[in-house]
Amino acid sequence: MEYRRLGASGLRVSVIGLGGNTFGRYTDEEGTKRIVSAALDAGINFFDTANIYSAGASEEHLGRALKDHRDEVIIATKAGMRMGPGPNESGSSRKSLIASVHASLRRLQTDYIDLLQIHAYDPETPLEETLGALNDLIHSGAVRYIGCSNYDAWRMTRALWISDQRGWAPFISNQPEYNLLSRDVERELVPACQELGVGIIPYYPLASGLLTGKYTAGQPAPEGTRGYNNPRFAERLRPETLEKVAKLDAWARERGHTVGELALAWLAARPAVATVIAGARKPEQVTANAAAADWRLSERDQQEIDSLLNAR
């Protein structure tokens, strides 16, 4: 397993991480332990979750699974989404963030969070208040590093400027949706992260399952997949999208790999990407995802992929 610095920090994370959005939703506590064990065996040290995943159950399951390995791993979680009906149970105010961190610490059964990420920009709270609270959480020892998720380039840049002016701890990471089929972030966010020393942690690396090869143009979504009998998913299953996936699948198979391995290897080769988080429902999926890190795409490979996608 390759380990990379997360942004300009000294924190080193495995290039393939494990996402926790399946824990408590598709996997119970014992299933989570088996998945986490497979991840540790594969050399994965970065585990990403959020307080909102399964209403806190993801953090609980992950905390129990990692309890005997706490010093070996990097635990990343998020705060800012609505966790209850109260007026202060969402957003990035000082009150909300401090309460969210204390609750996450209890669920994770740990004394500190390695990386706390603001899940989404909160337009109702001054950015200075959010960043000041995060800086205080770092100085208290409850949090080691901070990052953001779903922040536009300009908002991230403004946050970094405020932290620099106040002498506060800066964001070291940004977690956007980024995959072979969703590349809007390459226009502004990726160059900004490169220039400013912010590590990118892509989510939905497999495009919600599209980049697994499970879906075929002209065929109904297979039973048991996310798209099965799901009208909200139909927009993702457009024929032109599935045709691109078919091309990518054929290209990968010619080289002895799956399209899922290609999706992860491609992201690992992108500028500023530090770790690629992929969720899993079974230990075998974790092992397969970790193996994708061994496939190093050349510049020519990436040009051929761009040509297949007509991305340039």
Secondary structure, DSSP 8 states (H G I E B T S, - for coil): --EEE-TTSS-EEESEEEE-TTBTTTB-HHHHHHHHHHHHHTT--EEE--TTGGGGHHHHHHHHHHGGGGGG-EEEEEE-S--SSSTTSSSS-HHHHHHHHHHHHHHHT-S-EEEEEE-S--TTS-HHHHHHHHHHHHHHTSEEEEEEES--HHHHHHHHHHHHHHT---EEEEE-B-BTTB-GGGTTHHHHHHHHT-EE--B-TTGGGGGGT---TTS---TTSTTTT-GGGGGGG-HHHHHHHHHHHHHHHHTT--HHHHHHHHHHTSTTB--EEE--SSHHHHHHHHHGGG----HHHHHHHHHHHT--
